[in-house]
């Protein structure tokens, strides 16, 4: 199964050396640069439904994050500030200059925030989609003793998640995606494609490595944002479940935060591509 089977017309996939690894990236469209960063357990495929419309007015750069999809799965380097350097290297290799807009979902939001905090001059607009953010409330949400979310600590544990998920990838993806999205969002082919990208212990490890740096990511974010607020406009998209919690968490740390609530579950760009495209386009214009 090719990772490019889903690719919209007009896009090409390249494999690029960057920051001591290699990333796979889809590029297409024309206009100001818009970088789209996916979450877990997904790949760049997550943006397929919004790419054609967004490409009408933007040059889209849509990578598989390190550890996922057709990108390399190095042993380390999953700190979100280091992954921001992965993407900065991609743009340099593609000869695309900034400042750029970056939109991230889930884990991709964490990379986008770290990039904006560490290199604010790179970013013209920041879009964060349904994500808890390290250093800005994630740690509290991980506190199981206070009713927090158990999966963060589990995914952060070395070796154990890979061992337990091995052979059950499709079951996990199906259960998770259907529970967190509106009915009918994902076809059986969609679910099989995502499960394929995380099948086997090495592919699973590449995904879980994104969680194993979260405490470090939080310390870095707090230090960076203590020095300077985010100067760029920020759009924080929540859902019926999360509401405006991300916008509220960011408000003390940014000069211009706008909140929006998608009429969807966790996967806003896939559940309601029209709403997502309209909301992001209005924010950028």
Beta strands, then each sheet from edge to edge (+ up, - down):
strand 1: 12-18
strand 2: 21-29
strand 3: 32-37
strand 4: 58-63
strand 5: 100-105
strand 6: 123-129
strand 7: 233-238
strand 8: 257-261
sheet 1: 1+ 2- 4+ 3+ 5+ 6+ 7+ 8+
end
